[in-house]
Amino acid sequence: MAAPRIQILPTHSEQFVQTFAPEPDAVQEEMTALAEERGDRFPGEASFPTVGHTVGGWLHQLASRPGIDRVFEFGSGFGYSAYWLARALDGSGELVLTERDQDELDLAREFVERGEFRASIRFEQGDARSIFERTTGDFDLVLLDHKNDEYPAAFETVADRLSTGGLLVADNVMTAAIIETEPLLAGLQNGTLSADTNAHTRGVFEFLQAVRTEPRFQTQLLPIGGGVAVSRHGGEIGDE
Ligand SMILES: C[S@@+](CC[C@H](N)C(=O)[O-])C[C@H]1O[C@@H](n2cnc3c(N)ncnc32)[C@H](O)[C@@H]1O
């Protein structure tokens, strides 16, 4: 049985951050209500684990940076995080949502299409990594929010296909009902993870170790929501 997730930021601090996040629109309010109704699908979570308003506001901020045009999401659920990304993109933008569960993806399409965004938006059902491998060209922002034990493989797949200055953003790198936060922190401090941690915690650990030792990436962690890793692909001097 999963333990309830640890809240990493005191409630009042999360509220401070949220006062600066863009206001959710009416569709996003509906999505939040739906997430609350669907908590029973995820043991230990009070609601369907969308990124939530605070992280959504940050996704909007990151995707609004000049030069962010092509965006790819691993694990779109019913489209909450994708909706924040879509709000940030202009008419030259392209956003690919991926979701292995067809029902979730159908809901995502319904919600996101109601936003009438200018960017070109694709909805792809199946394994996110396989879908990424079938695409061509570099992406400017990739969001990982699928299965934590699949983060290391996802990093291997996307690392060479992020544009210079592009961002790899990963959610739930500090907490989630299935993440063992204290052993994860100890592992990051010591460089080794206790052998009895679960596969999801190990996935996050291996992912964070990979991004912090990969010289092409500079990574910082945002202690909001489930904890967000933002890795900027700096590239080598002279890269385009
Ligand atoms: C945490 S939820 C995503 C929430 C969404 N990003 C949001 O903030 O609204 C994770 C989703 O990833 C999907 N998923 C898990 N593994 C996947 C995979 N390998 N490929 C595509 N989707 C996957 C699950 O079905 C689930 O809907």
The ligand as an SDF file (V2000), in Angstrom:
LIG
                    3D

 27 29  0  0  0  0  0  0  0  0999 V2000
    0.9460   11.5420  -13.3880 C   0  0  0  0  0  0  0  0  0  0  0  0
   -0.1100   11.1470  -14.7170 S   0  0  0  0  0  0  0  0  0  0  0  0
    0.1350   12.4830  -15.8450 C   0  0  0  0  0  0  0  0  0  0  0  0
   -0.4760   13.7570  -15.4020 C   0  0  0  0  0  0  0  0  0  0  0  0
   -0.3720   14.8650  -16.4130 C   0  0  0  0  0  0  0  0  0  0  0  0
    0.9670   15.1270  -16.8590 N   0  0  0  0  0  0  0  0  0  0  0  0
   -0.9520   16.1210  -15.7730 C   0  0  0  0  0  0  0  0  0  0  0  0
   -0.2410   16.8560  -15.1010 O   0  0  0  0  0  0  0  0  0  0  0  0
   -2.1500   16.3120  -15.9320 O   0  0  0  0  0  0  0  0  0  0  0  0
    0.8380    9.8960  -15.5320 C   0  0  0  0  0  0  0  0  0  0  0  0
    0.2020    9.3910  -16.7970 C   0  0  0  0  0  0  0  0  0  0  0  0
    1.2150    8.7470  -17.5560 O   0  0  0  0  0  0  0  0  0  0  0  0
    0.6350    7.6550  -18.2250 C   0  0  0  0  0  0  0  0  0  0  0  0
    1.7370    6.7510  -18.5700 N   0  0  0  0  0  0  0  0  0  0  0  0
    2.4560    5.9560  -17.7450 C   0  0  0  0  0  0  0  0  0  0  0  0
    3.4490    5.3410  -18.4220 N   0  0  0  0  0  0  0  0  0  0  0  0
    3.3570    5.7680  -19.7100 C   0  0  0  0  0  0  0  0  0  0  0  0
    4.1100    5.5130  -20.8810 C   0  0  0  0  0  0  0  0  0  0  0  0
    5.1550    4.6960  -20.8670 N   0  0  0  0  0  0  0  0  0  0  0  0
    3.7410    6.1320  -22.0210 N   0  0  0  0  0  0  0  0  0  0  0  0
    2.6760    6.9780  -22.0460 C   0  0  0  0  0  0  0  0  0  0  0  0
    1.9190    7.2610  -20.9640 N   0  0  0  0  0  0  0  0  0  0  0  0
    2.2690    6.6720  -19.8080 C   0  0  0  0  0  0  0  0  0  0  0  0
   -0.3770    7.1000  -17.2380 C   0  0  0  0  0  0  0  0  0  0  0  0
   -1.3970    6.3720  -17.9040 O   0  0  0  0  0  0  0  0  0  0  0  0
   -0.8950    8.3650  -16.5650 C   0  0  0  0  0  0  0  0  0  0  0  0
   -2.0780    8.8380  -17.1640 O   0  0  0  0  0  0  0  0  0  0  0  0
  1  2  1  0
  2  3  1  0
  2 10  1  0
  3  4  1  0
  4  5  1  0
  5  6  1  0
  5  7  1  0
  7  8  2  0
  7  9  1  0
 10 11  1  0
 11 12  1  0
 11 26  1  0
 12 13  1  0
 13 14  1  0
 13 24  1  0
 14 15  1  0
 14 23  1  0
 15 16  2  0
 16 17  1  0
 17 18  1  0
 17 23  2  0
 18 19  1  0
 18 20  2  0
 20 21  1  0
 21 22  2  0
 22 23  1  0
 24 25  1  0
 24 26  1  0
 26 27  1  0
M  CHG  2   2   1   9  -1
M  END
$$$$
